[in-house]
Amino acid sequence: MFFLYIGKKITQFLDTKFFIAENYTNRQVVFAIGTILIAAIVIKIVNYIMTVKLRDKALETKNPYDEKFLEAITGPVDVFIYLIAFYIAITILNPIYCREALLKGTHIFIVVDVVWCLFRLTDIGTLIIQDKYRDERMKMIGTLQPLINKAIKCFIGSIAFIFIVQYLGYSVSSLVAGLGIGGLAVALAAKDTLSNIFGSVTIFLDKPFFIDDWIKVSGVEGIVEDIGFRTTKIRTFAKSLVSIPNSVIANSNVENISRRGMQRAVMNIGVTYNSGADKLEKSVEKIREIIKNHPETNKDSIYIYFSEFKESSLNIFLYFFIESTAWDDFLRARQEVGLSIIKAFENMGIEFAFPTRTIYMEKSENDNLLTKL
């Protein structure tokens, strides 16, 4: 009897009009709120499965992208579950004046959520292909990936936009016709953008550089970080990020330092005049020996010669190459050569010259007379 009584009271409560909005019963409000709460519980369960159970499985595999895939879909899946719960809640409440608008809005947000998920998966695909084609012969494919990534996202976004426009009841053909009328004005306004796009095509066809290459173009020197449709981004050695329009690069001389295979080192060393010819000749041979014995120098292009008589020094000219395109490796190797030369000269008793001037003063008869006085 007690349970029947409780059941009857609950039924009466659920069938009663909601005290805030009389268009809804308590049953509708409770079920709508219950749907949202159930969705929150489901999201907690799904997150636990993805971030704990499946993540542990992903860490056990040799594929480094399994974990990234789970991270990419977790957010969109959470939003999708909430949107489905919201859709069910609207269906339960069945609002008279705004039901269609809320349902359409939910559908549009579901499309946007799917697009968001596809964008994140596209980013993972880009990383996979970039890692796969790090080999020098296939490096161009990896360089193309940022552009392919943007093109795929533009395609997905365009399809979603057309779907949403049609779903809202607008004519896509009328929209395209309207764009056609203003096409000439848009083309004129986008002249520079189009020239930059054609410049990017030229870069990809000629392959003057790849991402991560060290280049010098239009007075800018640094590492290529990104090649886009409009600009190429270069990280200078001062850590500034410079964006150069592709049309400018296509019409400029590009020096690709990374393709040298080695970097040039030029030095001038001055020794004192009292070193003598024998010590000078020995110092030239010793420097040549130090550079030849260094593991990172090119052995085919070493030029070490006495070069000129200066005001306060006998100069030795050093011209050699270090087999590395990495800036820090080049600096380190050049420093090692310089320090070895200093140590060798100290052992040989050869002094480095610095700007000096010797002045000889002649005594006159007047100076002698003054001295006697």
FIPA-270134 format. One record per residue: residue in one letter; x, y, z of N, C-alpha, C in turn. Coordinates in steps of 0.1 Angstrom, whole numbers, plus 5000, padded with zeros to 4 digits. Example, Ala and Ser with C-alpha at 12.3 -4.5 7.8 and 13.67 -1.06 7.14 Angstrom:
BEGIN
A513249435078512349555078513249675078 S512849785071513749895071512950005079 
This chain:
BEGIN
M500849885000500050005000500950135000 F501950125008502850245009503450274995 F503950174989504650194976503650244965 L502350194966501350234957501050384959 Y501050424972500750564976501850654971 I503150604973504250684968504250694953 G503950584946503850584931502750684926 K501650684933500550774929500950914931 K501650954942502051084945503051134934 I504051044931505051074921504351104907 T503351014904502651034891501951164891 Q501251194902500551324903501551444901 F502651434908503651534907504151554892 L504451444886504951444872503951504863 D502651474865501651524856501251674859 T501751724870501451864874502251964865 K501652074862502252174854503452234861 F504552254854505752304860505552444865 F506052474877505552604883506152724877 I507252714869507752834862507152854849 A507052744841506452754828505352654827 E504152704826502952614826502752534813 N503552574803503452494791504052354792 Y504752334802505452204804504952144817 T504952004817504751934829506051904836 N505851874849507051834857507751714850 R506951624844507551504838508451544827 Q508051634818508951684807510251744813 V510051834823511251894828512251804835 V511651704842512551604849513251514839 F512451474829513151384819514151464811 A513951594808514851674800516151694808 I515951724821517151744830517851604832 G517051504833517651374835518451334823 T518051374811518751344798520151404799 I520151534803521451604804522351544814 L521851504825522651444836523151304831 I522351234824522751104819523951124809 A523751224800524851264791526151294798 A526051364809527251394816527951274822 I527151174827527651054832528250974821 V527550964809528150894798529450954793 I529551084793530851154790531951114799 K531651104812532651064822533150924819 I532150834816532550694813533350694800 V532950764790533650764777535050814779 N535150924786536550984789537450884796 Y536850814806537650724813538150604804 I537250564795537650454786538750504776 M538550634771539550684761540850724768 T540750794779542050844785542750744794 V542050644798542750544807542950404800 K541850344797541850214791542450214777 L541850284768542450284754543750354753 R544050454762545350514762546450414766 D546150334776547150234780547450134769 K546350104762546550014750547350084739 A547050214737547850284727549350304730 L549650314743551050324747551750194745 E551050084745551649954743551949924729 T551349994720551549974705552850054701 K553350014690554550084685554150214676 N552850224674552450344666552350464676 P553150574673553050684682551850774680 Y551050744670549950834667548650774673 D548650664679547350614685546950704696 E547850744704547550834715547050974710 K547651024699547251154693545851134687 F545551024682544150994676543151004687 L543450944699542450944710542251094715 E543351164716543251304720542451384710 A542551354697541851434687540351414688 I539951294690538451264690537751284703 T538551294714537951304727537051424729 G537551544725536751664726535551664718 P535651634705534451624696533451524701 V533851414706532951304711532151364723 D532851434732532151494743531051584739 V531451674730530451774725529351704718 F529651604710528551534703527551464712 I528051414723527151344733526251454739 Y526751574743525951674748524951724738 L525351734726524351784715523251684713 I523551554714522451454712521551464724 A522151484736521251494748520451624748 F520951734743520251854741519051834731 Y519351764720518351734710517251654716 I517551554724516551474730515751554740 A516451644748515751724758514751824751 I515151874739514251964732513051884727 T513251764722512151674718511151644729 I511751624741510851594752510051724756 L510751834757510051954761509052004751 N509451984738508652024727508152174728 P509052274729508652414730507852454718 I506852534720505852564709506552664700 Y507152774705507552884697508952864691 C509752794697511152794692511652644690 R510752554689511252414687512052394674 E511552444663512252424650513552504650 A513552624656514852694656515952624665 L515452564676516452494685516952364678 L516052294672516452174665517352204653 K517052304646517952344635519352384640 G519352464651520552504657521452384662 T520752284668521452164672522052094660 H521252084649521752014637523052084632 I522952214632524152294627525352274636 F525152274649526252254658526852114657 I525952014654526451874652527351874639 V526951944629527851954617529152024620 V529152134628530352204631531252114640 D530652034649531451944657532051834648 V531351784638531951684629533151744622 V532951874617534051944610535251954619 W534951994631536052014641536851884643 C536151774644536751644645537651604633 L537051634621537751604608539051694607 F538951824612540151904611541251854620 R540851804632541851744641542551614635 L541651534629542251414623543051454611 T542751554604543551604592544951644597 D545051714609546351754615547151624618 I546551524623547251404626547751334613 G546951334603547351284590548551354585 T548551484587549751574582551051534589 L550951514603552051474610552651334606 I551651244603552051104599552851114586 I552351194576553051194563554351274564 Q554351374572555651454574556751364580 D556351274589557351184595557751074585 K556751034578557050924568557950964557 Y557951094553558651144542559751234546 R560451204557561651284561562851254552 D562851144545563951104536564151214526 E565351244522565651364513565051344500 R564951224495564351204482562851224482 M562151214493560751234494560451354502 K561451444505561151554514560151654508 M560051664495559151754489557651724493 I557351594494556051554497555751594512 G556751584520556551634534556351784534 T557051854526556951994525555652044520 L555051964511553651994506552551974516 Q552851904527551751864536551051984542 P551752094547551052204552549952254542 L550352264529549452314519548252214517 I548652084517547551984515546651984527 N547152004539546352014551545352134550 K545852244546544952364545543952344534 A544352274523543452254512542352154516 I542652054523541651954528540652024538 K541252114547540352184556539452274549 C539952344538539152434530537952354524 F538352234519537352154512536252114522 I536652064533535752014544534852134548 G535452244550534752364555533752414544 S534152404531533252444521532052354520 I532252224521531152124520530152154532 A530752174544529952204556529152324554 F529752434548529052564546527952544536 I528152474525527052444516525952374522 F526252274530525252194536524452274546 I525052364554524352444563523452544556 V523952604545523252704537521952634531 Q522152524526520952454520520052404531 Y520552364542519652324554518852444559 L519352564559518652684563517652734553 G517652664541516652704531517052804521 Y518352834520518852924510519252854498 S519252914486519652854474521152874472 V521852764470523252774468523552824454 S522752794444522952844431522852994430 S521853054438521753194438522953264445 L523453194455524653244462525853244452 V525953134445527053124435526953234424 A525653254420525453364409525753494415 G525453524428525753644434527253674435 L527953564438529453574438530053594425 G529353534414529853554401529753704396 I528753774401528553914397529653994402 G530053964415531154044421532553974419 G532553874410533853804408534953894403 L534653974394535654064388536254154398 A535454214407535954304417536754224427 V536354104430537054024440538453984434 A538453954421539653914414540654034414 L540154154411541054264411541554294425 A540754284435541154304449542154204454 A541954074448542853964453543953944443 K544354044436545454024426546753984433 D547154054444548354014451548253874457 T547053844462546953704468547053604457 L546553624445546653524435548053514430 S548753624429550253624425551053544436 N550653554448551353484459551053334458 I549853294454549453154452550253094441 F550353164430551153124418552653114422 G553053204431554453204435554653074443 S553653034452553852904459553952784450 V553152794439553252684429554552674423 T555152794420556552794414557552744424 I557352774437558352714447558252564447 F557052514447556852364448557352294435 L557252364424557752304411559252314410 D559852424414561352444413562052384424 K561452364436562052314448563352384452 P563352514453564552584457564952554472 F563952524480564252494494563052414499 F563352344511562352274518562152334532 I561152284539561052314553562252264561 D562752344570563952324579565252354571 D565152404559566352444552566852584557 W568152604556568752734559568852814546 I568152924545568252994532568453144535 K568753214524568953364524568253414512 V567253504514566453554503565953694507 S565953784498565553924500566053994513 G567353964515567954024527567653954540 V566853844540566453764552567153634552 E567853604563568553474564567953394577 G567653274575567153194586566753054581 I565952994590565452854588563952864583 V563652794572562252784567561352704577 E560352774582559452704591558152664585 D557652734575556352704569556352764555 I555752684545555452734532553952734530 G553352844529551952854528551552894514 F550152914512549652964500550153104497 R550153184507550453324505551953364508 T552453314519553753354524554553234528 T555853254529556853164534557353224547 K557353144558557753194571559253144574 I560053244577561453214580561853254594 R562453174602562853204615564353244615 T564553374617565953424616566753374628 F568053404628568953364639568753454651 A568053564649567653654661566353604667 K565853494662564553434666563353514662 S563453604653562253674647561653584636 L560353594635559653514625559253614614 V559853594602559653684590558853614580 S557753684576556853624565557153704552 I557553624542557853684529556853634519 P556253724511555253684501555853594491 N555153484487555753394478556053454464 S555253554460555553624447556953694448 V557353744459558653804461559753694460 I559553584467560553474466560653424452 A559553404445559553354432560353444422 N560453574425561153664416562453704422 S562953644432564253674439565253564438 N566553604440567553504441567553434455 V567453304455567453234467568753154469 E569353184480570653114484570253004494 N570352874490570052764499571352724506 I571652764518572852734525572952594529 S571752534532571752394536572252294525 R572152334513572552244502574052264499 R574752344506576252344504576852214509 G576352164519576952044525578152084535 M578552204534579652254543579552404543 Q580352454553580352604555581752654555 R581952774549583352824547583752904560 A584952884564585552954575586753034570 V586853164573587853254568588453324580 M589753314582590453384593591753454588 N592153554595593453614593594153624607 I595353564607596053564620597353644618 G597653734627598853814626599853774637 V601153754633602253724642603153844642 T603953854652604853974654606053964643 Y606654074640607754084630608954014635 N609154004649610353944654610253784654 S609153734648609053584648610053524638 G610353604627611353554618610753454607 A611453434596610953364585610753214589 D611653154597611553014600610352984608 K610153064619608953044627607653074620 L607653174611606453194603606153084594 E607153024588606952904579606452784587 K607052764599606552654608605152684613 S604752804615603452834620602352804609 V602752834596601852804585601652654584 E602752574585602652434584601852374596 K602052434608601352384620599852414619 I599452524614598052554612597452464602 R598152434591597652344581597452204587 E598352164595598252034601597052024611 I596852134619595752134628594352124621 I594252194610592952194603592752054596 K593852004590593751864584593351764594 N593851774606593651664616592251684623 H591551794621590251814627589251724620 P588451644628587551554622586351614613 E586151744615584951794608585351894597 T586651904593587051994583587151914570 N586851984559586951924545588451924542 K588951804538590451784536590851824522 D589951854513590251884499590352034496 S589952114505589952264503590452334515 I591752324517592452394528593552484522 Y593352614525594352704519594852794531 I596152764534596852834545598152894540 Y598253024539599453084533599753214541 F601053254541601453384545600953484534 S600253584539599553664529600053804527 E600453884538600854014536601554074548 F602354184545603054254555602154374560 K601754374572600954484577601854574586 E601254684591602054774598602654714611 S601954624617602454574630602354424630 S602154354619602054204619602354144606 L602754024606602853934594601653854594 N600853864584599553804584599553664577 I598853574583598653434577597153424574 F596853384561595453374556594953234558 L593853214564593253084566591953074558 Y591752974550590552954542590252804541 F589252764548588852614548587352604550 F586952474550585552444551585252344562 I584152364569583652274579582452194574 E582552064575581451984568580251964577 S579552084578578252084586577552204581 T576152194580575352304577574652364589 A574852294601574252344613575152454619 W574452564622575152684626575952654639 D575352584649576052564662577252474660 D577152374651578252284648579452354641 F579052444632580052524625580852614635 L580152684644580752764654581652684663 R581152574668581952484677583252434670 A583152394658584352344651585352454648 R584852564644585752684642586452724655 Q585752714666586352754679587452654682 E587152524680588152424683589452444675 V589252474662590452504654591252624660 G590452734663591152854668591852824681 L591252754691591952724703593152634701 S593052544692594252454689595452534684 I595152634675596152724670596852804681 I595952854690596552934702597452844710 K597052724713597952634721599152604714 A599152574701600352544693601252654693 F600752784691601652894691602352924704 E601652894715602252914728603352814730 N603152684725604252584727605452624718 M605252684706606252714697606952854700 G606452924710606953054713606753164703 I605653144696605253254686604153344692 E604453474690603553574696602553624686 F601353644690600353704682600553854682 A600353914671600654064669599354144673 F599554254678598454344680598954484676 P598054574673598454704667599454784676 T600654804672601754874679602454964670 R603155064676603955154668605155194676 T606355184670607655214677608055354672 I608355444681608755584678610155604682 Y611055644673612455674676612655824677 M613155874688613356014690614856054690 E615156144681616556184679616856304688 K618056294694618456404703619256514695 S618956644698619556754691620656814700 E621456904695622556974703621957064714 N620757114711620057204721619657114733 D619256994730618856904741620156874750 N621356854744622556824752622956954760 L622757074754623057194761622157214774 L620857184772619957194783620257094794 T620756974790621056874799622256924808 K623256994802624457034809624057144819 L623157234815622657344824621957284836 
